[in-house]
Amino acid sequence: MNSADISILFVEDDKDIRDEISAFLQSSIFKNVHVAKNGHEGLLKYQEHKPDIILTDLTMPFMSGLEMSKKIKEIDEKIPILLITSHFEKEVTEAAVDIGIDGYLFKPLSLQRVEKILQKYIERILFARKSEN
């Protein structure tokens, strides 16, 4: 079992960032990359595909990454959700902690940092799956 067995949902409203990161995720780390352009679409894709990890932007139209994450954590509190943001805000951080957000990435995104952080969660998921068997 390897990272090709892990799926990710990437939610980002900026088309250029969405295209760059999703291409990177698919070519470098994951076989199954599900992509959404806002929180509402992300929630629907989560319900349809049940990915293993979620990487989401914070500020998006229709439904924020935080709102989407709260709804997803109500369904599955164990799913790792990583929040992408441009800046640190105390209120948002406190709300994210209350929801159970697992980590933060700050824009501008470094592909190297994205890979390093995601690898940590991939290892945890693979270990948990191995322990279940």
C-alpha positions as YAML, in Angstrom:
chain: A
units: angstrom
residues:
- id: 1
  name: MET
  ca: [0.00, 0.00, 0.00]
- id: 2
  name: ASN
  ca: [1.34, 3.44, -0.90]
- id: 3
  name: SER
  ca: [0.20, 7.02, -1.45]
- id: 4
  name: ALA
  ca: [-1.46, 5.98, -4.72]
- id: 5
  name: ASP
  ca: [-4.07, 4.29, -2.51]
- id: 6
  name: ILE
  ca: [-4.87, 7.63, -0.83]
- id: 7
  name: SER
  ca: [-7.32, 10.11, -2.33]
- id: 8
  name: ILE
  ca: [-7.49, 13.86, -1.80]
- id: 9
  name: LEU
  ca: [-10.07, 16.57, -2.29]
- id: 10
  name: PHE
  ca: [-8.54, 19.91, -3.24]
- id: 11
  name: VAL
  ca: [-10.86, 22.93, -2.99]
- id: 12
  name: GLU
  ca: [-9.67, 26.27, -4.38]
- id: 13
  name: ASP
  ca: [-11.55, 29.09, -6.11]
- id: 14
  name: ASP
  ca: [-8.55, 30.62, -7.91]
- id: 15
  name: LYS
  ca: [-8.34, 28.80, -11.25]
- id: 16
  name: ASP
  ca: [-4.57, 29.27, -11.72]
- id: 17
  name: ILE
  ca: [-3.74, 27.96, -8.24]
- id: 18
  name: ARG
  ca: [-6.32, 25.16, -8.60]
- id: 19
  name: ASP
  ca: [-4.81, 24.03, -11.91]
- id: 20
  name: GLU
  ca: [-1.19, 24.22, -10.69]
- id: 21
  name: ILE
  ca: [-1.72, 22.44, -7.36]
- id: 22
  name: SER
  ca: [-4.10, 19.79, -8.68]
- id: 23
  name: ALA
  ca: [-1.68, 18.93, -11.51]
- id: 24
  name: PHE
  ca: [1.15, 18.70, -8.96]
- id: 25
  name: LEU
  ca: [-0.91, 16.51, -6.62]
- id: 26
  name: GLN
  ca: [-1.86, 14.15, -9.43]
- id: 27
  name: SER
  ca: [1.61, 13.90, -10.94]
- id: 28
  name: SER
  ca: [3.62, 13.69, -7.74]
- id: 29
  name: ILE
  ca: [1.60, 12.24, -4.90]
- id: 30
  name: PHE
  ca: [-1.92, 10.97, -5.53]
- id: 31
  name: LYS
  ca: [-3.65, 8.80, -8.08]
- id: 32
  name: ASN
  ca: [-7.11, 10.05, -7.09]
- id: 33
  name: VAL
  ca: [-7.39, 13.85, -6.94]
- id: 34
  name: HIS
  ca: [-10.85, 15.34, -6.70]
- id: 35
  name: VAL
  ca: [-11.08, 19.07, -7.35]
- id: 36
  name: ALA
  ca: [-13.74, 21.64, -6.45]
- id: 37
  name: LYS
  ca: [-13.90, 25.39, -7.01]
- id: 38
  name: ASN
  ca: [-15.83, 26.40, -3.86]
- id: 39
  name: GLY
  ca: [-16.96, 25.03, -0.52]
- id: 40
  name: HIS
  ca: [-20.42, 24.03, -1.71]
- id: 41
  name: GLU
  ca: [-18.98, 22.01, -4.59]
- id: 42
  name: GLY
  ca: [-16.33, 20.65, -2.23]
- id: 43
  name: LEU
  ca: [-18.96, 19.35, 0.19]
- id: 44
  name: LEU
  ca: [-20.80, 17.62, -2.67]
- id: 45
  name: LYS
  ca: [-17.56, 16.06, -3.94]
- id: 46
  name: TYR
  ca: [-16.70, 14.93, -0.41]
- id: 47
  name: GLN
  ca: [-20.08, 13.21, -0.09]
- id: 48
  name: GLU
  ca: [-19.67, 11.57, -3.50]
- id: 49
  name: HIS
  ca: [-16.04, 10.40, -3.26]
- id: 50
  name: LYS
  ca: [-15.22, 10.21, 0.49]
- id: 51
  name: PRO
  ca: [-11.55, 11.23, 0.02]
- id: 52
  name: ASP
  ca: [-8.92, 10.45, 2.64]
- id: 53
  name: ILE
  ca: [-7.52, 14.01, 2.96]
- id: 54
  name: ILE
  ca: [-8.94, 17.46, 2.27]
- id: 55
  name: LEU
  ca: [-6.87, 20.47, 1.27]
- id: 56
  name: THR
  ca: [-9.00, 23.60, 1.10]
- id: 57
  name: ASP
  ca: [-8.71, 27.32, 0.66]
- id: 58
  name: LEU
  ca: [-10.28, 29.38, 3.44]
- id: 59
  name: THR
  ca: [-11.90, 32.23, 1.51]
- id: 60
  name: MET
  ca: [-14.19, 31.16, -1.34]
- id: 61
  name: PRO
  ca: [-17.58, 32.13, -2.77]
- id: 62
  name: PHE
  ca: [-20.82, 30.29, -1.90]
- id: 63
  name: MET
  ca: [-19.33, 28.51, 1.13]
- id: 64
  name: SER
  ca: [-16.01, 29.17, 2.86]
- id: 65
  name: GLY
  ca: [-13.46, 26.47, 3.48]
- id: 66
  name: LEU
  ca: [-14.20, 26.76, 7.19]
- id: 67
  name: GLU
  ca: [-17.96, 26.27, 6.71]
- id: 68
  name: MET
  ca: [-17.34, 23.30, 4.41]
- id: 69
  name: SER
  ca: [-14.86, 21.81, 6.89]
- id: 70
  name: LYS
  ca: [-17.35, 22.12, 9.75]
- id: 71
  name: LYS
  ca: [-19.98, 20.21, 7.76]
- id: 72
  name: ILE
  ca: [-17.47, 17.52, 6.77]
- id: 73
  name: LYS
  ca: [-16.16, 17.12, 10.34]
- id: 74
  name: GLU
  ca: [-19.78, 16.60, 11.46]
- id: 75
  name: ILE
  ca: [-19.86, 13.60, 9.10]
- id: 76
  name: ASP
  ca: [-16.32, 12.32, 9.79]
- id: 77
  name: GLU
  ca: [-14.41, 13.97, 12.61]
- id: 78
  name: LYS
  ca: [-11.25, 11.96, 11.87]
- id: 79
  name: ILE
  ca: [-10.67, 13.11, 8.27]
- id: 80
  name: PRO
  ca: [-7.57, 15.30, 8.04]
- id: 81
  name: ILE
  ca: [-8.40, 18.77, 6.75]
- id: 82
  name: LEU
  ca: [-5.66, 21.25, 5.91]
- id: 83
  name: LEU
  ca: [-6.65, 24.89, 5.49]
- id: 84
  name: ILE
  ca: [-4.94, 27.24, 3.03]
- id: 85
  name: THR
  ca: [-4.99, 30.93, 3.93]
- id: 86
  name: SER
  ca: [-3.27, 34.15, 2.96]
- id: 87
  name: HIS
  ca: [-2.91, 35.50, 6.47]
- id: 88
  name: PHE
  ca: [-3.28, 34.64, 10.13]
- id: 89
  name: GLU
  ca: [-6.48, 35.77, 11.84]
- id: 90
  name: LYS
  ca: [-7.07, 34.99, 15.50]
- id: 91
  name: GLU
  ca: [-10.85, 34.50, 15.14]
- id: 92
  name: VAL
  ca: [-10.49, 32.20, 12.16]
- id: 93
  name: THR
  ca: [-7.76, 30.19, 13.87]
- id: 94
  name: GLU
  ca: [-9.88, 29.76, 16.99]
- id: 95
  name: ALA
  ca: [-12.88, 28.67, 14.91]
- id: 96
  name: ALA
  ca: [-10.65, 26.24, 13.00]
- id: 97
  name: VAL
  ca: [-9.39, 24.72, 16.25]
- id: 98
  name: ASP
  ca: [-12.98, 24.34, 17.47]
- id: 99
  name: ILE
  ca: [-13.92, 22.56, 14.22]
- id: 100
  name: GLY
  ca: [-10.87, 20.30, 14.33]
- id: 101
  name: ILE
  ca: [-8.81, 21.61, 11.42]
- id: 102
  name: ASP
  ca: [-5.61, 19.56, 11.33]
- id: 103
  name: GLY
  ca: [-3.16, 22.05, 9.83]
- id: 104
  name: TYR
  ca: [-2.52, 25.25, 7.92]
- id: 105
  name: LEU
  ca: [-0.65, 26.16, 4.77]
- id: 106
  name: PHE
  ca: [-0.02, 29.80, 3.94]
- id: 107
  name: LYS
  ca: [-0.13, 31.42, 0.52]
- id: 108
  name: PRO
  ca: [1.85, 31.72, -1.59]
- id: 109
  name: LEU
  ca: [2.01, 27.94, -1.57]
- id: 110
  name: SER
  ca: [5.32, 26.18, -1.95]
- id: 111
  name: LEU
  ca: [4.89, 22.85, -3.74]
- id: 112
  name: GLN
  ca: [7.71, 21.44, -1.63]
- id: 113
  name: ARG
  ca: [5.92, 22.44, 1.58]
- id: 114
  name: VAL
  ca: [2.58, 21.08, 0.33]
- id: 115
  name: GLU
  ca: [4.22, 17.73, -0.41]
- id: 116
  name: LYS
  ca: [6.04, 17.62, 2.94]
- id: 117
  name: ILE
  ca: [2.87, 18.32, 4.96]
- id: 118
  name: LEU
  ca: [0.70, 15.93, 2.94]
- id: 119
  name: GLN
  ca: [3.29, 13.16, 3.26]
- id: 120
  name: LYS
  ca: [2.91, 13.31, 7.04]
- id: 121
  name: TYR
  ca: [-0.84, 12.69, 6.75]
- id: 122
  name: ILE
  ca: [-0.39, 9.99, 4.12]
- id: 123
  name: GLU
  ca: [1.94, 8.11, 6.47]
- id: 124
  name: ARG
  ca: [-0.61, 8.36, 9.30]
- id: 125
  name: ILE
  ca: [-3.41, 7.05, 7.10]
- id: 126
  name: LEU
  ca: [-1.32, 4.18, 5.76]
- id: 127
  name: PHE
  ca: [-0.21, 3.27, 9.30]
- id: 128
  name: ALA
  ca: [-3.81, 3.31, 10.55]
- id: 129
  name: ARG
  ca: [-4.92, 1.09, 7.65]
- id: 130
  name: LYS
  ca: [-2.07, -1.33, 8.29]
- id: 131
  name: SER
  ca: [-2.97, -1.48, 11.99]
- id: 132
  name: GLU
  ca: [-6.58, -2.30, 11.12]
- id: 133
  name: ASN
  ca: [-5.51, -5.44, 9.23]
...
